[in-house]
């Protein structure tokens, strides 16, 4: 698999605080990679490192196969666009003038493409209105347009829907999906709004305490979170024999509980278990969400 970005045992410390502690991750080309973690888990620190805003204190990262210590790493960074923490826009300028200014910063030869970018992010009709009068969602979309000015194929977004109203969240979601599907831009998104992230991501990385806890694809996550019926019985060995005879898919969790992934005829199951001297004590439907999966990985009790 080809990776746009990967880190190997990446570390970052600030005096006595270890923000990243040997983090290893892989962002496949063409993915929408959701970076999931509590506040303080290291998400923004990681993004600041790969954007070149800070230097790691251990390990390394690669962009398009180049290590961050390579002399030509700037060539890889030119293929990146990023919105870190807050959109980098000039509030006293219009959307068009903001983009023109970014074109100048990048040394682009002309302003060709500015109109197309504004159309892409839904700001073509913003006119000469200054950015300070934009809604939060419009500012976020303008920030993404500025990040796209250099025609990158890797976009990094730090909490892109934080603070937005429902309509603003929908607009950002649709924009990200369009960039990924139509422009083939790989996207790395840090977000604590897990329900929204689940509507976008093709891959996930769960981090906690500066370490990568688990990486998996959306398909693997769906399999882990799929609907099931949790049974509590007096003898799971007997339950397994009954379910095998019924041709039912299941997973034994411990001596008393099992998850069953098909619809059950409870009466039939109860009679079959009774014949095995096993009693059905409890039955619950379960549909694990991304949020509950995350909590099961890292545990609860802390903010984030």
SELUM-212736 format. One line per 4 residues: number of its first residue (from 1); their letters; for each residue x, y, z of N, C-alpha, C. Coordinates in nm, 2 decimals. Layout:
residues N
NUM> A> X Y Z X Y Z X Y Z  ...;
END
This chain:
residues 304
1> XXXX> 0.08 -0.12 0.00 0.00 0.00 0.00 0.09 0.12 0.00  0.05 0.22 -0.08 0.13 0.35 -0.09 0.07 0.45 0.02  0.17 0.51 0.09 0.13 0.60 0.20 0.17 0.74 0.16  0.08 0.84 0.18 0.11 0.98 0.16 0.20 1.02 0.28;
5> XXXX> 0.16 0.98 0.40 0.24 1.02 0.52 0.24 0.90 0.61  0.36 0.89 0.68 0.37 0.79 0.78 0.47 0.84 0.89  0.45 0.80 1.01 0.54 0.83 1.12 0.59 0.70 1.18  0.72 0.71 1.23 0.78 0.60 1.29 0.83 0.64 1.43;
9> XXXX> 0.77 0.59 1.53 0.82 0.62 1.67 0.83 0.77 1.70  0.74 0.84 1.65 0.75 0.99 1.65 0.73 1.04 1.80  0.82 1.13 1.84 0.81 1.18 1.98 0.83 1.33 1.98  0.76 1.39 2.08 0.77 1.54 2.10 0.75 1.57 2.24;
13> XXXX> 0.85 1.63 2.30 0.84 1.67 2.44 0.86 1.81 2.46  0.79 1.87 2.56 0.81 2.01 2.60 0.85 2.01 2.75  0.98 2.03 2.77 1.03 2.03 2.91 0.99 1.90 2.98  0.90 1.90 3.07 0.86 1.77 3.14 0.74 1.71 3.09;
17> XXXX> 0.68 1.76 2.98 0.56 1.70 2.92 0.59 1.63 2.79  0.55 1.50 2.78 0.56 1.42 2.66 0.44 1.42 2.58  0.43 1.51 2.48 0.31 1.52 2.40 0.29 1.40 2.30  0.40 1.36 2.24 0.39 1.24 2.16 0.50 1.14 2.21;
21> XXXX> 0.46 1.01 2.22 0.55 0.92 2.28 0.56 0.79 2.20  0.64 0.80 2.09 0.66 0.68 2.00 0.55 0.65 1.91  0.49 0.75 1.85 0.37 0.73 1.77 0.40 0.69 1.63  0.34 0.58 1.59 0.36 0.52 1.45 0.22 0.52 1.38;
25> XXXX> 0.21 0.58 1.27 0.08 0.58 1.19 0.11 0.58 1.04  0.00 0.55 0.97 0.01 0.53 0.82 -0.11 0.59 0.76  -0.09 0.69 0.67 -0.21 0.75 0.60 -0.20 0.71 0.45  -0.29 0.62 0.41 -0.28 0.57 0.27 -0.32 0.68 0.17;
29> XXXX> -0.26 0.67 0.05 -0.30 0.76 -0.06 -0.45 0.74 -0.09  -0.52 0.85 -0.10 -0.66 0.85 -0.14 -0.76 0.83 -0.02  -0.70 0.82 0.10 -0.79 0.80 0.22 -0.84 0.93 0.27  -0.95 0.92 0.35 -0.99 1.02 0.44 -0.96 0.96 0.58;
33> XXXX> -0.86 1.01 0.64 -0.80 0.94 0.76 -0.85 1.02 0.88  -0.93 0.96 0.97 -0.98 1.02 1.09 -0.89 1.00 1.21  -0.84 1.11 1.26 -0.75 1.10 1.38 -0.83 1.12 1.50  -0.85 1.02 1.59 -0.94 1.02 1.70 -0.86 1.02 1.83;
37> XXXX> -0.89 1.11 1.92 -0.83 1.11 2.05 -0.89 1.22 2.14  -0.87 1.20 2.27 -0.92 1.30 2.36 -0.84 1.43 2.34  -0.90 1.54 2.41 -0.82 1.66 2.42 -0.69 1.63 2.49  -0.58 1.68 2.44 -0.45 1.65 2.50 -0.39 1.52 2.46;
41> XXXX> -0.45 1.44 2.37 -0.39 1.31 2.33 -0.27 1.33 2.24  -0.26 1.44 2.18 -0.14 1.47 2.09 -0.18 1.49 1.94  -0.31 1.51 1.91 -0.35 1.53 1.78 -0.29 1.65 1.71  -0.31 1.77 1.78 -0.26 1.89 1.72 -0.11 1.90 1.72;
45> XXXX> -0.05 1.84 1.82 0.10 1.83 1.82 0.15 1.76 1.69  0.09 1.64 1.67 0.12 1.57 1.55 0.11 1.65 1.42  0.00 1.72 1.41 -0.03 1.80 1.29 0.07 1.91 1.28  0.11 1.98 1.39 0.21 2.08 1.38 0.34 2.03 1.34;
49> XXXX> 0.38 1.91 1.38 0.50 1.85 1.34 0.50 1.82 1.19  0.40 1.75 1.14 0.41 1.71 1.00 0.39 1.83 0.90  0.34 1.95 0.96 0.33 2.07 0.88 0.46 2.15 0.88  0.56 2.10 0.96 0.68 2.17 0.97 0.68 2.29 1.06;
53> XXXX> 0.58 2.31 1.15 0.57 2.42 1.24 0.65 2.39 1.36  0.68 2.27 1.39 0.77 2.23 1.51 0.85 2.11 1.46  0.96 2.08 1.54 1.04 1.97 1.51 1.02 1.86 1.61  1.03 1.73 1.57 1.02 1.62 1.67 1.14 1.61 1.75;
57> XXXX> 1.13 1.55 1.87 1.24 1.53 1.96 1.28 1.38 1.95  1.21 1.30 1.87 1.25 1.16 1.85 1.17 1.10 1.74  1.22 0.99 1.68 1.16 0.93 1.57 1.16 1.01 1.45  1.08 0.97 1.35 1.08 1.05 1.22 0.94 1.04 1.16;
61> XXXX> 0.92 1.12 1.06 0.80 1.11 0.98 0.84 1.13 0.83  0.75 1.07 0.74 0.78 1.08 0.60 0.66 1.13 0.53  0.68 1.22 0.43 0.58 1.27 0.34 0.62 1.23 0.20  0.53 1.15 0.14 0.56 1.10 0.00 0.69 1.03 -0.01;
65> XXXX> 0.73 0.96 0.10 0.85 0.88 0.10 0.97 0.95 0.14  0.97 1.08 0.16 1.08 1.16 0.20 1.08 1.18 0.36  1.19 1.15 0.42 1.20 1.18 0.57 1.20 1.33 0.59  1.16 1.37 0.71 1.15 1.51 0.74 1.29 1.57 0.75;
69> XXXX> 1.39 1.48 0.76 1.53 1.53 0.77 1.60 1.55 0.63  1.53 1.50 0.53 1.59 1.51 0.39 1.59 1.65 0.35  1.69 1.69 0.27 1.71 1.82 0.22 1.59 1.87 0.14  1.54 1.78 0.06 1.43 1.82 -0.03 1.29 1.79 0.03;
73> XXXX> 1.28 1.79 0.16 1.14 1.77 0.22 1.05 1.88 0.18  1.10 2.00 0.15 1.02 2.11 0.11 0.94 2.08 -0.01  0.99 1.99 -0.10 0.92 1.95 -0.22 0.79 1.87 -0.18  0.80 1.79 -0.08 0.68 1.71 -0.03 0.59 1.81 0.03;
77> XXXX> 0.64 1.90 0.11 0.55 1.99 0.18 0.47 2.08 0.09  0.52 2.11 -0.03 0.45 2.19 -0.13 0.33 2.11 -0.18  0.32 1.98 -0.16 0.20 1.90 -0.20 0.10 1.90 -0.09  0.12 1.97 0.02 0.03 1.97 0.14 -0.04 2.10 0.15;
81> XXXX> -0.16 2.10 0.20 -0.23 2.21 0.24 -0.29 2.18 0.38  -0.30 2.29 0.47 -0.34 2.26 0.60 -0.42 2.38 0.66  -0.51 2.34 0.75 -0.58 2.44 0.83 -0.56 2.39 0.98  -0.47 2.45 1.05 -0.43 2.41 1.18 -0.49 2.50 1.29;
85> XXXX> -0.58 2.44 1.37 -0.64 2.51 1.48 -0.75 2.62 1.43  -0.70 2.72 1.37 -0.80 2.82 1.31 -0.76 2.86 1.17  -0.86 2.90 1.08 -0.82 2.93 0.95 -0.73 3.05 0.94  -0.63 3.04 0.85 -0.53 3.15 0.83 -0.59 3.24 0.72;
89> XXXX> -0.67 3.34 0.77 -0.73 3.43 0.67 -0.71 3.57 0.72  -0.72 3.67 0.63 -0.71 3.81 0.67 -0.86 3.86 0.68  -0.90 3.90 0.80 -1.04 3.94 0.82 -1.08 4.07 0.75  -0.98 4.15 0.72 -1.01 4.28 0.65 -1.01 4.27 0.50;
93> XXXX> -1.00 4.15 0.45 -0.99 4.12 0.30 -1.11 4.04 0.26  -1.15 4.05 0.14 -1.26 3.96 0.08 -1.20 3.82 0.06  -1.29 3.73 0.03 -1.25 3.59 0.00 -1.15 3.59 -0.12  -1.19 3.67 -0.22 -1.10 3.67 -0.34 -0.97 3.73 -0.31;
97> XXXX> -0.96 3.84 -0.23 -0.83 3.90 -0.20 -0.75 3.81 -0.11  -0.81 3.74 -0.02 -0.74 3.64 0.06 -0.67 3.54 -0.03  -0.74 3.49 -0.13 -0.68 3.39 -0.21 -0.57 3.45 -0.30  -0.59 3.57 -0.35 -0.48 3.64 -0.42 -0.36 3.66 -0.34;
101> XXXX> -0.38 3.69 -0.21 -0.26 3.71 -0.12 -0.19 3.58 -0.11  -0.26 3.47 -0.09 -0.19 3.34 -0.08 -0.12 3.30 -0.20  -0.18 3.33 -0.32 -0.11 3.31 -0.45 0.03 3.38 -0.45  0.03 3.51 -0.40 0.15 3.59 -0.39 0.25 3.52 -0.30;
105> XXXX> 0.21 3.47 -0.18 0.29 3.41 -0.09 0.36 3.28 -0.15  0.28 3.21 -0.23 0.33 3.09 -0.29 0.41 3.12 -0.42  0.41 3.24 -0.46 0.49 3.28 -0.58 0.43 3.22 -0.71  0.29 3.21 -0.71 0.23 3.16 -0.83 0.22 3.27 -0.93;
109> XXXX> 0.24 3.24 -1.06 0.26 3.34 -1.17 0.13 3.42 -1.20  0.01 3.37 -1.17 -0.11 3.45 -1.20 -0.22 3.41 -1.10  -0.33 3.48 -1.11 -0.44 3.45 -1.02 -0.54 3.36 -1.09  -0.50 3.29 -1.19 -0.58 3.20 -1.26 -0.62 3.08 -1.16;
113> XXXX> -0.74 3.05 -1.15 -0.79 2.95 -1.06 -0.85 3.00 -0.94  -0.84 3.13 -0.91 -0.90 3.19 -0.79 -1.06 3.17 -0.79  -1.11 3.20 -0.91 -1.26 3.19 -0.92 -1.31 3.05 -0.91  -1.23 2.95 -0.96 -1.26 2.81 -0.95 -1.26 2.76 -0.81;
117> XXXX> -1.16 2.81 -0.73 -1.15 2.77 -0.59 -1.26 2.83 -0.51  -1.30 2.95 -0.54 -1.41 3.01 -0.46 -1.54 2.93 -0.49  -1.56 2.89 -0.62 -1.67 2.81 -0.66 -1.67 2.68 -0.59  -1.55 2.62 -0.58 -1.54 2.49 -0.52 -1.58 2.49 -0.37;
121> XXXX> -1.55 2.59 -0.30 -1.58 2.60 -0.16 -1.71 2.67 -0.13  -1.78 2.71 -0.23 -1.91 2.77 -0.21 -1.91 2.91 -0.17  -1.80 2.99 -0.21 -1.79 3.13 -0.18 -1.79 3.22 -0.30  -1.83 3.16 -0.42 -1.83 3.24 -0.54 -1.92 3.37 -0.53;
125> XXXX> -2.02 3.36 -0.45 -2.11 3.47 -0.44 -2.09 3.56 -0.32  -1.97 3.54 -0.25 -1.95 3.62 -0.13 -1.92 3.77 -0.17  -1.88 3.79 -0.29 -1.86 3.93 -0.34 -1.74 4.00 -0.27  -1.76 4.12 -0.24 -1.65 4.20 -0.18 -1.66 4.21 -0.03;
129> XXXX> -1.75 4.13 0.03 -1.77 4.13 0.17 -1.65 4.08 0.24  -1.61 4.16 0.34 -1.48 4.12 0.42 -1.51 4.00 0.50  -1.40 3.92 0.52 -1.41 3.79 0.59 -1.45 3.81 0.73  -1.43 3.93 0.79 -1.47 3.94 0.93 -1.63 3.94 0.94;
133> XXXX> -1.70 3.96 0.83 -1.84 3.95 0.84 -1.90 3.81 0.80  -1.81 3.72 0.77 -1.85 3.58 0.73 -1.90 3.51 0.86  -1.98 3.41 0.83 -2.02 3.31 0.94 -1.90 3.23 0.97  -1.90 3.15 1.08 -1.79 3.06 1.12 -1.77 2.96 1.01;
137> XXXX> -1.88 2.91 0.95 -1.87 2.81 0.85 -1.80 2.86 0.72  -1.84 2.99 0.68 -1.78 3.05 0.57 -1.63 3.07 0.59  -1.59 3.12 0.71 -1.45 3.13 0.74 -1.37 3.00 0.73  -1.43 2.90 0.78 -1.37 2.77 0.77 -1.35 2.72 0.62;
141> XXXX> -1.45 2.75 0.54 -1.44 2.71 0.40 -1.34 2.80 0.33  -1.33 2.93 0.37 -1.23 3.01 0.31 -1.09 2.96 0.35  -1.08 2.92 0.48 -0.95 2.87 0.52 -0.91 2.75 0.44  -1.00 2.66 0.41 -0.97 2.54 0.33 -0.94 2.59 0.18;
145> XXXX> -1.00 2.69 0.13 -0.97 2.74 0.00 -0.82 2.79 0.00  -0.78 2.86 0.10 -0.65 2.91 0.11 -0.55 2.79 0.11  -0.58 2.69 0.19 -0.50 2.57 0.20 -0.49 2.50 0.06  -0.59 2.52 -0.02 -0.59 2.45 -0.15 -0.52 2.53 -0.26;
149> XXXX> -0.48 2.65 -0.23 -0.43 2.75 -0.33 -0.31 2.69 -0.41  -0.23 2.61 -0.35 -0.11 2.56 -0.42 -0.14 2.43 -0.49  -0.27 2.39 -0.50 -0.31 2.27 -0.57 -0.25 2.14 -0.50  -0.26 2.13 -0.37 -0.21 2.01 -0.30 -0.29 1.89 -0.33;
153> XXXX> -0.23 1.77 -0.30 -0.30 1.65 -0.31 -0.31 1.58 -0.17  -0.27 1.65 -0.07 -0.28 1.61 0.07 -0.33 1.73 0.16  -0.44 1.71 0.22 -0.50 1.82 0.30 -0.51 1.78 0.44  -0.46 1.86 0.53 -0.47 1.83 0.67 -0.56 1.93 0.74;
157> XXXX> -0.66 1.88 0.81 -0.76 1.97 0.88 -0.77 1.93 1.03  -0.75 2.03 1.11 -0.75 2.02 1.25 -0.88 2.07 1.31  -0.97 1.98 1.35 -1.10 2.01 1.40 -1.18 2.10 1.31  -1.21 2.06 1.18 -1.27 2.15 1.08 -1.41 2.19 1.11;
161> XXXX> -1.49 2.11 1.19 -1.63 2.14 1.22 -1.65 2.19 1.36  -1.54 2.22 1.43 -1.56 2.26 1.57 -1.63 2.40 1.58  -1.74 2.40 1.66 -1.81 2.52 1.67 -1.91 2.56 1.57  -1.92 2.48 1.46 -2.01 2.51 1.35 -2.16 2.46 1.39;
165> XXXX> -2.25 2.53 1.33 -2.39 2.49 1.34 -2.42 2.37 1.25  -2.53 2.31 1.26 -2.56 2.19 1.18 -2.54 2.21 1.03  -2.59 2.33 0.98 -2.57 2.36 0.83 -2.43 2.37 0.80  -2.35 2.44 0.88 -2.21 2.45 0.86 -2.13 2.32 0.85;
169> XXXX> -2.17 2.23 0.94 -2.11 2.10 0.95 -2.14 2.02 0.82  -2.26 2.03 0.77 -2.30 1.96 0.65 -2.22 2.01 0.53  -2.20 2.15 0.52 -2.13 2.21 0.41 -1.98 2.17 0.41  -1.92 2.16 0.53 -1.78 2.12 0.54 -1.77 1.97 0.50;
173> XXXX> -1.87 1.89 0.55 -1.86 1.75 0.52 -1.87 1.72 0.37  -1.96 1.79 0.30 -1.98 1.78 0.16 -1.86 1.82 0.08  -1.80 1.93 0.13 -1.68 1.98 0.07 -1.56 1.88 0.08  -1.54 1.82 0.20 -1.43 1.73 0.21 -1.46 1.60 0.12;
177> XXXX> -1.58 1.56 0.12 -1.61 1.44 0.03 -1.58 1.47 -0.11  -1.62 1.59 -0.15 -1.60 1.63 -0.29 -1.45 1.64 -0.33  -1.37 1.70 -0.24 -1.23 1.71 -0.26 -1.17 1.57 -0.27  -1.21 1.48 -0.19 -1.16 1.35 -0.19 -1.20 1.27 -0.31;
181> XXXX> -1.33 1.27 -0.35 -1.38 1.19 -0.46 -1.35 1.25 -0.60  -1.37 1.38 -0.61 -1.35 1.44 -0.74 -1.21 1.49 -0.77  -1.14 1.54 -0.66 -1.00 1.59 -0.68 -0.90 1.49 -0.64  -0.94 1.37 -0.59 -0.85 1.27 -0.54 -0.75 1.32 -0.44;
185> XXXX> -0.79 1.41 -0.35 -0.71 1.46 -0.24 -0.72 1.37 -0.12  -0.60 1.33 -0.07 -0.60 1.26 0.06 -0.62 1.36 0.17  -0.70 1.32 0.27 -0.74 1.41 0.37 -0.71 1.35 0.51  -0.64 1.42 0.60 -0.62 1.38 0.73 -0.70 1.48 0.82;
189> XXXX> -0.80 1.42 0.90 -0.89 1.50 0.98 -0.87 1.47 1.13  -0.84 1.57 1.21 -0.84 1.55 1.35 -0.98 1.60 1.40  -1.05 1.52 1.48 -1.18 1.57 1.52 -1.22 1.49 1.65  -1.29 1.57 1.74 -1.35 1.50 1.86 -1.50 1.48 1.84;
193> XXXX> -1.55 1.52 1.72 -1.70 1.50 1.70 -1.70 1.37 1.62  -1.71 1.26 1.69 -1.69 1.13 1.64 -1.81 1.09 1.54  -1.93 1.13 1.58 -2.04 1.09 1.49 -2.02 1.15 1.35  -1.98 1.28 1.34 -1.95 1.34 1.21 -1.84 1.27 1.14;
197> XXXX> -1.73 1.24 1.22 -1.61 1.17 1.16 -1.65 1.04 1.09  -1.75 0.97 1.16 -1.79 0.84 1.10 -1.86 0.85 0.97  -1.91 0.97 0.94 -1.97 0.99 0.81 -1.87 1.02 0.69  -1.75 1.03 0.73 -1.65 1.08 0.63 -1.53 0.97 0.62;
201> XXXX> -1.48 0.93 0.73 -1.35 0.86 0.72 -1.35 0.72 0.65  -1.25 0.69 0.58 -1.22 0.56 0.52 -1.12 0.48 0.61  -1.05 0.56 0.69 -0.95 0.49 0.78 -0.95 0.57 0.91  -0.91 0.50 1.02 -0.90 0.57 1.15 -0.77 0.54 1.22;
205> XXXX> -0.73 0.63 1.30 -0.62 0.61 1.39 -0.66 0.66 1.53  -0.66 0.58 1.63 -0.70 0.61 1.76 -0.58 0.63 1.85  -0.56 0.76 1.90 -0.44 0.79 1.98 -0.48 0.82 2.12  -0.39 0.79 2.21 -0.41 0.83 2.35 -0.28 0.84 2.42;
209> XXXX> -0.26 0.94 2.50 -0.13 0.96 2.57 -0.01 0.97 2.47  -0.04 1.03 2.35 0.08 1.04 2.26 0.12 0.92 2.19  0.04 0.81 2.20 0.07 0.68 2.13 -0.05 0.64 2.04  -0.02 0.57 1.94 -0.12 0.51 1.85 -0.17 0.38 1.92;
213> XXXX> -0.30 0.38 1.95 -0.36 0.27 2.02 -0.40 0.16 1.91  -0.46 0.21 1.80 -0.51 0.12 1.70 -0.53 0.20 1.57  -0.49 0.14 1.45 -0.53 0.18 1.32 -0.61 0.08 1.25  -0.72 0.12 1.18 -0.80 0.03 1.11 -0.88 0.10 1.00;
217> XXXX> -0.93 0.03 0.90 -1.01 0.08 0.80 -1.15 0.10 0.84  -1.23 0.17 0.77 -1.37 0.19 0.80 -1.44 0.06 0.80  -1.41 -0.03 0.70 -1.47 -0.16 0.69 -1.44 -0.25 0.81  -1.31 -0.24 0.86 -1.28 -0.31 0.98 -1.35 -0.26 1.10;
221> XXXX> -1.37 -0.13 1.11 -1.44 -0.07 1.22 -1.59 -0.11 1.22  -1.64 -0.11 1.10 -1.78 -0.15 1.09 -1.80 -0.29 1.13  -1.71 -0.38 1.10 -1.72 -0.52 1.14 -1.71 -0.52 1.30  -1.62 -0.44 1.35 -1.61 -0.44 1.50 -1.73 -0.38 1.57;
225> XXXX> -1.80 -0.29 1.50 -1.91 -0.22 1.56 -2.05 -0.27 1.52  -2.05 -0.38 1.44 -2.18 -0.42 1.38 -2.28 -0.46 1.49  -2.40 -0.46 1.45 -2.51 -0.49 1.54 -2.50 -0.64 1.58  -2.54 -0.67 1.70 -2.54 -0.81 1.75 -2.64 -0.82 1.87;
229> XXXX> -2.66 -0.94 1.91 -2.74 -0.97 2.03 -2.65 -1.03 2.13  -2.64 -0.97 2.25 -2.55 -1.02 2.35 -2.63 -1.11 2.44  -2.59 -1.24 2.45 -2.66 -1.33 2.54 -2.58 -1.36 2.66  -2.65 -1.37 2.77 -2.59 -1.42 2.90 -2.65 -1.55 2.94;
233> XXXX> -2.57 -1.65 2.96 -2.62 -1.79 2.98 -2.54 -1.85 3.10  -2.58 -1.96 3.14 -2.51 -2.03 3.25 -2.40 -2.12 3.20  -2.39 -2.14 3.07 -2.29 -2.23 3.02 -2.26 -2.19 2.87  -2.15 -2.12 2.84 -2.13 -2.08 2.70 -2.08 -2.20 2.62;
237> XXXX> -2.03 -2.30 2.68 -1.99 -2.42 2.60 -2.12 -2.49 2.54  -2.22 -2.49 2.62 -2.35 -2.55 2.58 -2.41 -2.45 2.47  -2.40 -2.32 2.49 -2.45 -2.23 2.40 -2.38 -2.24 2.26  -2.25 -2.26 2.27 -2.17 -2.28 2.14 -2.22 -2.40 2.06;
241> XXXX> -2.25 -2.51 2.13 -2.30 -2.63 2.07 -2.43 -2.61 2.00  -2.52 -2.53 2.07 -2.66 -2.50 2.02 -2.64 -2.41 1.89  -2.56 -2.31 1.91 -2.55 -2.21 1.79 -2.48 -2.28 1.67  -2.39 -2.37 1.70 -2.32 -2.44 1.59 -2.43 -2.52 1.51;
245> XXXX> -2.51 -2.59 1.59 -2.62 -2.67 1.53 -2.72 -2.59 1.45  -2.74 -2.46 1.49 -2.83 -2.37 1.42 -2.76 -2.30 1.31  -2.63 -2.32 1.29 -2.56 -2.25 1.18 -2.55 -2.10 1.20  -2.54 -2.06 1.33 -2.54 -1.91 1.36 -2.40 -1.86 1.39;
249> XXXX> -2.37 -1.74 1.33 -2.24 -1.68 1.36 -2.24 -1.61 1.50  -2.14 -1.64 1.57 -2.13 -1.59 1.71 -1.99 -1.57 1.76  -1.97 -1.51 1.87 -1.84 -1.49 1.93 -1.85 -1.51 2.08  -1.78 -1.60 2.14 -1.79 -1.62 2.29 -1.69 -1.52 2.35;
253> XXXX> -1.75 -1.44 2.45 -1.67 -1.34 2.51 -1.61 -1.38 2.64  -1.68 -1.46 2.72 -1.63 -1.52 2.84 -1.71 -1.64 2.88  -1.70 -1.68 3.01 -1.78 -1.80 3.05 -1.93 -1.78 3.05  -1.97 -1.66 3.05 -2.12 -1.63 3.06 -2.18 -1.56 2.95;
257> XXXX> -2.10 -1.49 2.86 -2.16 -1.41 2.76 -2.11 -1.44 2.62  -2.19 -1.41 2.52 -2.15 -1.43 2.38 -2.23 -1.33 2.30  -2.17 -1.29 2.19 -2.24 -1.20 2.09 -2.28 -1.29 1.97  -2.41 -1.27 1.93 -2.46 -1.34 1.82 -2.50 -1.24 1.71;
261> XXXX> -2.46 -1.27 1.58 -2.46 -1.17 1.47 -2.58 -1.20 1.37  -2.67 -1.28 1.41 -2.79 -1.31 1.33 -2.92 -1.30 1.41  -3.03 -1.29 1.35 -3.16 -1.28 1.42 -3.18 -1.42 1.48  -3.24 -1.42 1.60 -3.26 -1.54 1.67 -3.41 -1.57 1.70;
265> XXXX> -3.45 -1.69 1.69 -3.58 -1.73 1.74 -3.56 -1.76 1.89  -3.60 -1.67 1.98 -3.57 -1.68 2.12 -3.63 -1.81 2.18  -3.75 -1.84 2.14 -3.82 -1.96 2.20 -3.75 -2.08 2.16  -3.71 -2.09 2.03 -3.63 -2.21 1.98 -3.50 -2.22 2.05;
269> XXXX> -3.43 -2.11 2.07 -3.30 -2.11 2.14 -3.32 -2.15 2.28  -3.42 -2.10 2.35 -3.44 -2.13 2.49 -3.46 -2.28 2.51  -3.54 -2.34 2.42 -3.57 -2.48 2.43 -3.45 -2.57 2.40  -3.37 -2.52 2.30 -3.25 -2.60 2.27 -3.14 -2.59 2.38;
273> XXXX> -3.14 -2.47 2.45 -3.04 -2.46 2.56 -3.09 -2.54 2.68  -3.22 -2.55 2.70 -3.27 -2.63 2.81 -3.24 -2.77 2.80  -3.24 -2.82 2.67 -3.20 -2.96 2.65 -3.05 -2.98 2.68  -2.97 -2.88 2.68 -2.83 -2.89 2.71 -2.80 -2.85 2.86;
277> XXXX> -2.91 -2.84 2.94 -2.90 -2.80 3.08 -2.84 -2.66 3.09  -2.87 -2.57 3.00 -2.82 -2.44 3.00 -2.94 -2.34 3.01  -2.93 -2.23 3.09 -3.04 -2.14 3.10 -3.00 -2.00 3.04  -3.09 -1.94 2.96 -3.07 -1.81 2.91 -3.11 -1.71 3.01;
281> XXXX> -3.01 -1.63 3.06 -3.03 -1.54 3.17 -3.07 -1.39 3.12  -3.01 -1.35 3.01 -3.03 -1.22 2.96 -3.01 -1.21 2.81  -3.07 -1.12 2.75 -3.06 -1.09 2.60 -3.07 -0.94 2.58  -2.97 -0.89 2.51 -2.97 -0.74 2.48 -2.92 -0.72 2.34;
285> XXXX> -2.99 -0.62 2.27 -2.94 -0.58 2.14 -2.83 -0.48 2.16  -2.73 -0.49 2.08 -2.62 -0.40 2.09 -2.58 -0.34 1.95  -2.55 -0.21 1.94 -2.51 -0.15 1.82 -2.40 -0.05 1.86  -2.28 -0.09 1.86 -2.17 -0.01 1.91 -2.14 0.11 1.81;
289> XXXX> -2.13 0.23 1.87 -2.09 0.34 1.79 -1.94 0.37 1.79  -1.90 0.46 1.70 -1.76 0.50 1.70 -1.71 0.55 1.84  -1.80 0.62 1.90 -1.77 0.68 2.03 -1.75 0.57 2.13  -1.84 0.47 2.14 -1.83 0.37 2.24 -1.71 0.27 2.20;
293> XXXX> -1.68 0.26 2.07 -1.56 0.18 2.04 -1.44 0.25 2.09  -1.43 0.38 2.07 -1.32 0.46 2.12 -1.30 0.44 2.27  -1.41 0.46 2.34 -1.40 0.45 2.49 -1.36 0.31 2.53  -1.41 0.20 2.45 -1.36 0.07 2.49 -1.22 0.05 2.46;
297> XXXX> -1.16 0.12 2.37 -1.01 0.11 2.34 -0.93 0.18 2.45  -0.97 0.30 2.48 -0.88 0.39 2.57 -0.93 0.40 2.71  -1.06 0.36 2.73 -1.11 0.37 2.86 -1.17 0.51 2.88  -1.26 0.52 2.98 -1.33 0.65 3.01 -1.26 0.72 3.13;
301> XXXX> -1.33 0.83 3.16 -1.29 0.90 3.29 -1.21 1.03 3.27  -1.16 1.06 3.15 -1.08 1.18 3.13 -1.15 1.26 3.02  -1.12 1.39 3.02 -1.19 1.48 2.93 -1.14 1.46 2.79  -1.23 1.48 2.69 -1.18 1.46 2.56 -1.28 1.41 2.47;
END
